[in-house]
Every structure is written in C-alpha cells, then in structure tokens.
Amino acid sequence: MATEPNNFSADPAGAPVVDSPSSSGLGRRGWSALALLLVAAAAVAGWYSYQQRHPKPVPVKLETVTVERGDIEQVVNATGNVVMQSYVDVGAKVSGQISDVFVTIGEVVKDGKLLVAIAPSVQAGRVESNRAQLARMKAELAGQNAQLDFAQLQFQRQSQLKAENATREETFESSRMGMYSAAAKVDAINAQIQQLEASMKEDEALQKQTKVFAPVGGTVVALSARVGQPVAANQEVLLRIADLSKMSVQARVAEEDVTRLRKGMTAYFSTPGYPGKQWLGKLRQIMLLPADDSGKQGKKAYYTVLFDVANPSRELMSGMTADVYFVLAKVEHALTIPVTLMVKPDSKGVQKLRVLQANGQLQTRDVKLGIHNGERVQVFSGLNEGERVVLPVAPEKPVAAN
C-alpha cells in the first residue's frame, strides 16, 4: 500500500521541522505582490503630494473690448455756486424817515421807476425862509445900486469941478470914496445873494432826493426798506436790483488743477434743481489768492474761478449748487477704448496691448493713446475701429486642501 509523504525533516540540531505551505514557493509570490502594492501606494501618495504642492495653472479666460468711435473730452471737475453777475445796491441820499415803499421782492423794474419815498429831516420852512431872505437881499441890492449910481454922478461932477479948479480937494476925495464904498456894498450884497442861492439849490436838491428812483433796470432781489423806518444819508442799503438775465458761477478749483485752466476756455455745469440740463459759458477770471482759509497750515489751496452763463428764462437762482467741468481738450468721432487699458507709456508715448484677431490668434501691438476721461481714452494709432482688445483677467487661486 502507498505510503503518505513524509513532511518532517530534521534541523541540524535534530529537532523536526514542519515544511508548511506559507514558506514554500507560493509564499514568495505573495510577498512579491505585497511589495508591488506597497510601491504603487507610495507612488500614488507621492503624486498626490506633488499635485498639492505644484497645482496646475488655471487657464486664463480672455475677455475683450471693442475699439469704438465717439466724442471724448478731458475736463477738470470742481464744485461751486451760482451768483449774481451784475447788481446795484440802492440807498438813501438824505436823512429822514421812509414814508412809502412802492416795490416788492421779485418785482421787475425799469430804469427810473419810483422805489421809495422819504420824509426828509430838513424842514420845509427852512427853504421858505431862505426864499424870503433872498427876496429881501435883492431889494437891498436894488437900493444899494441906486446909491452907487448917485455916488458915481457925484464923483463925475466933482471931477469936472476939479478940472476947472472950482472945488476943494477934500470934497473931490470924499465923493470918490463915497463911490467906492457904494460899489463895495453892492459887491458884498451880491456875494451874500450867491451864497444864499447856492444853499437854496442844495436844499432843493435834497428835497428832490427824498424820492428814490431805480438807477438801472432789473429785478428787486433784496428789500430792507419799511414804512416808518428812519434812514441816514449814504449809510444804509434800502434794496438791491440785479440783472438776472446773466449769472456767474464761482467754482473752487484745487491747486493741482487750477494751473491747467486758461481764460476763455469752455466751461459748463449742472445743478441738482434741473437734472440732466447743462449751462455753457466761458472762463472769465481766475482769482490769484486762495479762497477762504485754504492753503494755510499745510492745507490744500483752492482758488476761485469765475465764468458767466446766460439765464434768459430766469431759471438759475443765486446760491444754487453747481457741478462744474472745465474743458481742457475735446475730440469728436475719435477711436476710443476703456481707460482701464491705459498704463504708463514709454518715452515715445507708446504702450503695448494685445489684440484678438479673427483667426483666434493674439497679436501684440504698439498703441499710442491721447486724451482721456474717467471712462474712455483716445487712440492715436495702433488700433482700428471694431478690433477686439484683450482685457487680461487674473487667474483664480486654487482652493487649499483641508
């Protein structure tokens, strides 16, 4: 009968050793497979770690803008207020008390219109007294002229008698002195009459100035005169008359911008009271001293700039807020691109931009830019209307693994 294989063996020490399957050739193959698995796992772990430390770049999505034609202007922006350009303050020329007021605020008056009446402090009796005194002095002058005529006749007679040696020297001299004395009295009375007449003319002129008339035509914009109000000559303003058909704008311009402004340049403004409407004018004057307290103790200086605007419909009112634009340059139908594409150019005024061509390829161009505002910039050369200029977009940052 067959015998079973003997699986025992003896080691050198004589102890029996069992030859198990795990230590046979099949066991060695298991260890090899396990080693391969460990190597593969290490490779995967290394690849994953590399990807975490060296992420693949995210493709940049190209965004483009089209080169367009349009009007563009470069401006200096400032804020200001609407003010009256031409006005006249009217006051009293005589002292007294206001007896009547003939106008109201907002009324349009013509040159020569009666505005205010004043009862003068100069008494009317003084004028009458001067007239009576003048009449008396003229009568006195007439009598003195008669005496002068008589004295002249006496002197002529004595002169004839002296020529015939028929009168005494004392009598001749006395007649001559009488004639001179009478003439001197006539001159004195004439001087008094002239002085009195001058005083009367002054009083009469003051009487006429008790009525205040409009020196110019315009609109009454301020009125302080009240019936019964006492006034002093040449010391008070009773009302103000302004020409509202023309207004001025006072703009506050910063020191870094005022040096770019020139007299006669175009300026326009808008005001919150009339949204969407603009008024146009020409720069008239740049004040040489800083406005208010600006420019002191290290503060930025602001300068007042004036320009005038027509106001035929009287829409603009003094004190309105003005958002002002002074036009430095303007180009119509210019090639333009967004101002965000504008960078610092080289010494020749050229910068580089990328253009997406019709075949999908990118081309780098040398582009020369011109004037600009807050939105668009003019293209002098390097681009054509309708071309697409690339706006680079920054790639998104990868999200770090937790």
C-alpha positions as CSV (number, residue, x, y, z in Angstrom):
1,M,0.0,0.0,0.0
2,A,1.1,3.5,-0.7
3,T,2.7,5.5,2.0
4,E,2.0,9.2,2.6
5,P,4.8,11.6,2.0
6,N,6.9,12.4,5.0
7,N,6.7,16.1,5.8
8,F,9.1,16.0,8.6
9,S,12.7,16.9,8.4
10,A,15.4,17.4,10.9
11,D,17.3,20.6,11.6
12,P,20.9,20.4,12.3
13,A,20.1,20.2,16.0
14,G,18.0,17.2,15.3
15,A,14.6,18.8,16.0
16,P,11.9,18.0,13.5
17,V,10.8,20.9,11.2
18,V,7.4,21.0,9.5
19,D,7.6,22.3,5.9
20,S,4.4,24.5,5.8
21,P,2.9,25.9,2.5
22,S,3.4,29.5,3.6
23,S,7.1,29.1,3.4
24,S,7.0,27.4,0.1
25,G,7.3,28.9,-3.5
26,L,3.7,30.2,-3.3
27,G,4.6,32.2,-0.2
28,R,7.3,34.0,-2.0
29,R,4.9,35.1,-4.8
30,G,2.6,36.6,-2.1
31,W,5.4,38.6,-0.7
32,S,6.2,40.0,-4.1
33,A,2.7,41.0,-4.8
34,L,2.5,42.7,-1.4
35,A,5.7,44.6,-2.2
36,L,4.3,45.8,-5.5
37,L,1.2,47.0,-3.8
38,L,3.2,49.0,-1.3
39,V,5.3,50.6,-4.1
40,A,2.2,51.6,-6.1
41,A,0.6,53.1,-2.9
42,A,3.8,55.1,-2.3
43,A,3.8,56.3,-5.9
44,V,0.1,57.5,-5.7
45,A,0.8,59.2,-2.4
46,G,3.9,61.0,-3.9
47,W,1.9,62.1,-7.0
48,Y,-0.9,63.4,-4.8
49,S,1.6,65.3,-2.6
50,Y,3.3,66.8,-5.7
51,Q,-0.1,67.9,-7.1
52,Q,-0.9,69.6,-3.8
53,R,2.5,71.5,-3.8
54,H,2.5,72.2,-7.6
55,P,-1.0,72.8,-8.7
56,K,-1.6,73.0,-12.5
57,P,-2.1,76.6,-13.7
58,V,-5.8,77.5,-14.3
59,P,-6.4,78.7,-17.9
60,V,-6.9,82.5,-18.1
61,K,-10.3,83.3,-19.7
62,L,-9.8,86.1,-22.2
63,E,-12.2,89.0,-22.1
64,T,-12.1,91.6,-24.9
65,V,-13.5,95.1,-25.6
66,T,-14.2,96.6,-28.9
67,V,-12.4,99.7,-30.3
68,E,-15.2,102.2,-30.8
69,R,-15.7,105.7,-32.2
70,G,-17.2,108.5,-30.1
71,D,-16.7,112.0,-28.7
72,I,-14.3,112.3,-25.8
73,E,-13.3,115.3,-23.7
74,Q,-10.8,115.8,-20.9
75,V,-12.0,118.0,-18.1
76,V,-11.2,119.5,-14.7
77,N,-14.1,118.9,-12.3
78,A,-14.9,121.3,-9.5
79,T,-17.8,122.4,-7.3
80,G,-19.2,125.9,-6.9
81,N,-22.3,128.1,-6.6
82,V,-24.4,130.3,-8.9
83,V,-24.1,134.0,-8.0
84,M,-25.5,137.3,-9.4
85,Q,-23.2,138.8,-12.0
86,S,-24.5,142.4,-12.1
87,Y,-26.4,144.2,-9.3
88,V,-26.8,147.6,-7.7
89,D,-27.4,148.4,-4.1
90,V,-29.7,151.4,-3.7
91,G,-29.5,153.6,-0.6
92,A,-30.9,156.9,0.8
93,K,-29.2,160.2,-0.1
94,V,-31.0,162.2,2.6
95,S,-31.6,161.6,6.2
96,G,-35.2,161.2,7.2
97,Q,-38.0,158.7,7.6
98,I,-39.4,156.3,5.0
99,S,-42.9,157.4,4.1
100,D,-43.7,154.9,1.4
101,V,-42.3,151.8,-0.4
102,F,-43.5,151.2,-4.0
103,V,-41.9,147.8,-4.9
104,T,-41.7,144.2,-3.6
105,I,-39.1,141.4,-3.7
106,G,-39.1,139.7,-7.1
107,E,-40.6,142.7,-9.0
108,V,-39.1,143.6,-12.3
109,V,-38.5,147.4,-12.5
110,K,-37.3,149.7,-15.3
111,D,-34.7,152.4,-15.1
112,G,-36.2,155.5,-13.4
113,K,-39.1,153.8,-11.5
114,L,-40.0,155.3,-8.2
115,L,-38.9,152.9,-5.4
116,V,-39.1,154.6,-2.0
117,A,-40.2,158.0,-0.7
118,I,-38.5,159.6,2.3
119,A,-39.7,162.4,4.5
120,P,-36.5,164.5,5.0
121,S,-35.3,165.8,8.3
122,V,-34.6,169.1,6.6
123,Q,-37.6,171.3,7.5
124,A,-39.6,172.7,4.6
125,G,-39.8,176.0,6.5
126,R,-36.1,176.5,6.0
127,V,-36.5,176.6,2.3
128,E,-39.3,179.2,2.6
129,S,-37.1,181.2,5.0
130,N,-34.2,181.2,2.5
131,R,-36.5,182.4,-0.3
132,A,-37.8,185.3,1.8
133,Q,-34.3,186.2,2.8
134,L,-33.2,186.1,-0.8
135,A,-36.1,188.5,-1.8
136,R,-35.1,190.9,1.0
137,M,-31.4,190.9,-0.1
138,K,-32.4,191.6,-3.7
139,A,-34.4,194.6,-2.6
140,E,-31.5,195.8,-0.5
141,L,-29.3,195.3,-3.6
142,A,-31.5,197.5,-5.6
143,G,-31.3,200.3,-3.1
144,Q,-27.6,199.9,-2.9
145,N,-27.3,200.1,-6.7
146,A,-29.3,203.4,-6.6
147,Q,-26.8,204.8,-4.0
148,L,-24.0,203.6,-6.2
149,D,-25.4,205.5,-9.2
150,F,-25.8,208.6,-7.1
151,A,-22.2,208.3,-5.8
152,Q,-20.9,207.9,-9.3
153,L,-22.8,211.1,-10.5
154,Q,-21.4,213.0,-7.6
155,F,-17.9,211.8,-8.4
156,Q,-18.3,212.8,-12.0
157,R,-19.4,216.3,-11.0
158,Q,-16.6,216.8,-8.6
159,S,-14.1,215.6,-11.3
160,Q,-15.4,218.3,-13.7
161,L,-15.2,221.0,-11.0
162,K,-11.7,219.9,-10.1
163,A,-10.7,220.2,-13.7
164,E,-12.0,223.8,-13.5
165,N,-10.3,224.3,-10.2
166,A,-13.7,225.1,-8.8
167,T,-13.9,222.6,-5.8
168,R,-11.8,221.8,-2.9
169,E,-9.6,218.7,-2.8
170,E,-11.3,217.3,0.3
171,T,-14.7,217.4,-1.4
172,F,-13.4,215.7,-4.5
173,E,-11.8,212.9,-2.4
174,S,-14.9,212.5,-0.4
175,S,-17.0,211.9,-3.5
176,R,-14.6,209.4,-4.8
177,M,-14.6,207.5,-1.5
178,G,-18.4,207.5,-1.4
179,M,-18.5,206.0,-4.9
180,Y,-16.0,203.2,-3.9
181,S,-17.9,202.5,-0.7
182,A,-21.2,202.2,-2.5
183,A,-19.7,199.8,-5.1
184,A,-18.2,197.7,-2.3
185,K,-21.6,197.4,-0.6
186,V,-23.1,196.2,-3.9
187,D,-20.4,193.6,-4.3
188,A,-21.0,192.4,-0.7
189,I,-24.7,192.1,-1.2
190,N,-24.2,190.2,-4.5
191,A,-21.9,187.7,-2.6
192,Q,-24.5,187.1,0.1
193,I,-27.1,186.5,-2.6
194,Q,-24.9,184.0,-4.4
195,Q,-24.2,182.1,-1.1
196,L,-27.9,182.0,-0.3
197,E,-28.9,180.8,-3.7
198,A,-26.3,178.0,-3.5
199,S,-27.7,177.0,-0.1
200,M,-31.2,177.0,-1.6
201,K,-30.2,174.9,-4.6
202,E,-28.7,172.4,-2.2
203,D,-31.9,172.2,-0.1
204,E,-33.9,171.9,-3.3
205,A,-31.7,169.1,-4.5
206,L,-32.1,167.3,-1.1
207,Q,-35.9,167.8,-1.5
208,K,-35.7,166.0,-4.9
209,Q,-33.7,163.2,-3.4
210,T,-36.4,162.3,-1.0
211,K,-37.7,160.1,-3.8
212,V,-35.5,157.2,-4.6
213,F,-35.6,156.0,-8.2
214,A,-34.2,152.9,-9.8
215,P,-30.7,153.7,-11.2
216,V,-30.9,150.6,-13.5
217,G,-33.5,148.2,-14.8
218,G,-33.6,144.7,-13.3
219,T,-35.3,142.5,-10.6
220,V,-35.6,143.5,-6.9
221,V,-33.8,140.7,-5.2
222,A,-33.5,142.2,-1.7
223,L,-35.6,144.8,0.2
224,S,-34.9,146.1,3.7
225,A,-36.9,149.4,3.4
226,R,-40.0,149.6,5.6
227,V,-42.5,152.4,6.1
228,G,-41.7,154.5,9.2
229,Q,-38.0,153.3,9.2
230,P,-35.5,156.1,9.9
231,V,-32.6,156.4,7.5
232,A,-29.3,158.2,7.4
233,A,-27.9,159.7,4.2
234,N,-25.4,157.4,2.4
235,Q,-25.3,154.9,5.2
236,E,-27.9,152.3,4.5
237,V,-28.8,150.0,1.6
238,L,-32.6,150.0,1.1
239,L,-32.8,147.5,-1.7
240,R,-30.8,145.6,-4.3
241,I,-31.6,145.5,-8.0
242,A,-30.0,142.7,-10.1
243,D,-29.8,141.7,-13.7
244,L,-30.8,138.1,-13.6
245,S,-30.6,137.5,-17.4
246,K,-26.9,136.8,-16.8
247,M,-25.4,134.8,-13.9
248,S,-21.9,133.9,-12.8
249,V,-20.5,130.7,-11.4
250,Q,-17.9,130.7,-8.6
251,A,-16.0,127.4,-8.7
252,R,-13.5,126.2,-6.1
253,V,-10.6,124.6,-8.0
254,A,-7.8,122.7,-6.3
255,E,-4.2,123.9,-6.6
256,E,-3.1,120.9,-8.7
257,D,-5.8,121.6,-11.3
258,V,-6.0,125.4,-11.5
259,T,-2.7,125.7,-13.3
260,R,-4.3,123.9,-16.3
261,L,-7.1,126.4,-16.7
262,R,-6.9,129.4,-19.1
263,K,-9.1,132.5,-19.6
264,G,-11.7,132.0,-22.3
265,M,-11.8,128.2,-22.1
266,T,-15.2,126.4,-22.3
267,A,-16.9,125.5,-19.1
268,Y,-20.2,124.0,-18.3
269,F,-22.1,123.0,-15.2
270,S,-25.3,121.2,-14.0
271,T,-27.3,121.8,-10.8
272,P,-29.5,119.4,-8.8
273,G,-32.5,121.7,-9.3
274,Y,-32.6,120.8,-13.1
275,P,-31.4,117.2,-13.5
276,G,-30.0,116.4,-17.0
277,K,-29.7,120.1,-18.0
278,Q,-26.4,121.9,-18.6
279,W,-25.4,125.5,-18.9
280,L,-22.4,126.6,-21.0
281,G,-20.1,129.6,-20.6
282,K,-16.5,130.9,-20.9
283,L,-13.9,131.2,-18.1
284,R,-13.7,134.9,-17.2
285,Q,-11.3,135.2,-14.3
286,I,-9.1,133.2,-12.0
287,M,-8.6,134.7,-8.6
288,L,-4.9,135.0,-7.6
289,L,-5.4,134.5,-3.9
290,P,-6.6,131.2,-2.2
291,A,-10.3,131.1,-1.4
292,D,-11.3,131.4,2.3
293,D,-8.7,129.9,4.7
294,S,-7.4,127.3,2.3
295,G,-3.7,126.9,1.8
296,K,-2.8,127.7,5.4
297,Q,-1.1,125.5,7.9
298,G,-0.4,122.7,5.4
299,K,-3.9,122.6,4.0
300,K,-4.5,122.3,0.3
301,A,-5.2,125.6,-1.5
302,Y,-8.3,126.2,-3.5
303,Y,-8.8,129.1,-5.9
304,T,-12.0,130.8,-7.0
305,V,-12.6,130.6,-10.8
306,L,-15.4,132.7,-12.4
307,F,-17.4,132.2,-15.6
308,D,-20.6,133.7,-16.9
309,V,-23.7,132.0,-18.3
310,A,-26.9,133.3,-20.0
311,N,-30.1,133.0,-18.0
312,P,-32.8,134.4,-20.2
313,S,-35.6,132.3,-18.7
314,R,-34.5,133.2,-15.1
315,E,-34.3,129.5,-14.2
316,L,-31.0,129.9,-12.3
317,M,-31.1,131.4,-8.9
318,S,-28.3,132.8,-6.8
319,G,-26.8,130.3,-4.4
320,M,-27.6,127.2,-6.4
321,T,-25.0,124.4,-6.2
322,A,-23.0,123.8,-9.4
323,D,-21.1,120.7,-10.6
324,V,-18.6,122.4,-12.9
325,Y,-16.5,121.0,-15.7
326,F,-13.7,123.0,-17.4
327,V,-12.9,121.5,-20.8
328,L,-9.2,121.0,-21.3
329,A,-9.5,119.2,-24.7
330,K,-12.2,117.6,-26.8
331,V,-12.1,115.3,-29.8
332,E,-15.1,114.3,-31.9
333,H,-15.5,110.9,-33.6
334,A,-12.3,109.6,-32.0
335,L,-11.2,106.0,-31.7
336,T,-11.6,105.1,-28.0
337,I,-11.0,102.2,-25.6
338,P,-11.8,101.8,-21.9
339,V,-9.4,103.9,-19.7
340,T,-8.7,100.7,-17.7
341,L,-6.4,99.6,-20.5
342,M,-4.3,102.7,-20.1
343,V,-0.9,102.1,-18.4
344,K,2.2,104.2,-18.1
345,P,3.6,104.6,-21.7
346,D,7.2,104.7,-22.7
347,S,9.3,107.7,-23.6
348,K,7.6,107.9,-27.0
349,G,4.1,107.8,-25.5
350,V,3.6,104.2,-26.7
351,Q,2.3,101.2,-24.7
352,K,1.7,97.6,-25.7
353,L,-1.8,96.0,-26.0
354,R,-2.9,92.5,-27.1
355,V,-5.4,92.2,-29.9
356,L,-7.5,89.1,-30.6
357,Q,-7.5,88.6,-34.3
358,A,-10.3,87.0,-36.4
359,N,-8.4,83.7,-36.5
360,G,-8.3,83.5,-32.7
361,Q,-4.6,84.3,-32.5
362,L,-3.3,87.0,-30.2
363,Q,-1.1,89.9,-31.6
364,T,0.8,92.4,-29.5
365,R,0.5,96.0,-30.8
366,D,2.3,99.3,-30.1
367,V,-0.5,101.7,-29.3
368,K,-0.3,105.4,-28.8
369,L,-3.1,107.0,-26.7
370,G,-4.3,110.5,-26.3
371,I,-6.7,112.4,-24.1
372,H,-8.8,110.6,-21.5
373,N,-11.6,111.0,-19.1
374,G,-12.8,108.7,-16.3
375,E,-14.2,106.2,-18.7
376,R,-12.6,106.3,-22.2
377,V,-9.2,107.1,-23.7
378,Q,-8.4,108.3,-27.2
379,V,-6.4,106.0,-29.6
380,F,-4.0,107.9,-31.8
381,S,-2.5,104.9,-33.6
382,G,-2.1,101.1,-33.4
383,L,-5.7,100.1,-33.4
384,N,-8.6,100.1,-35.8
385,E,-12.3,100.5,-35.3
386,G,-14.0,97.3,-34.5
387,E,-10.9,95.4,-33.3
388,R,-11.1,93.5,-30.1
389,V,-8.5,94.3,-27.4
390,V,-7.8,91.8,-24.7
391,L,-8.5,92.6,-21.1
392,P,-6.4,90.1,-19.0
393,V,-8.2,88.6,-16.1
394,A,-6.3,87.4,-13.1
395,P,-6.4,83.6,-12.6
396,E,-8.4,82.2,-9.7
397,K,-6.4,81.0,-6.8
398,P,-6.6,77.2,-6.1
399,V,-8.5,76.2,-3.0
400,A,-6.2,74.7,-0.5
401,A,-7.0,71.1,0.8
402,N,-8.0,70.8,4.4
